[in-house]
Amino acid sequence: MTVTTLQQAAAALMEAMQAEADLARAKDHALLEALAKRTPKRRQLEHQAPTPEDRSEEAAR
């Protein structure tokens, strides 16, 4: 391989890595937006302690 070929391969790799990073960033942003849109009531329900019924259902699994 010549220096130019190596430079082209390195540039292509950098572009691919940047595209992958951009995609991951977009997915993270979408996830954060979805989490932010949860209703306050749902957040309250998720933070409540499990009831005895919940515990018995989990034990049955």
Phi, psi and omega in degrees: 000142177270170179299319180297318179297318178295321179295320179294319179295319178296319179295318179295320178296316179298319178296317180295318179295322179293319178297319178296319178295320179297319179295316178298320179296319179295319178296317178299317181297317179297320179295316179297321177296317180297319179293324181290336183274356178299146180286150177301324180298317180295320178299320179296316181297321181292334183263001178284151176291146179295143178280166176303326178295318178300317181296320181291324177295318179295322180293327181290336181282000000 
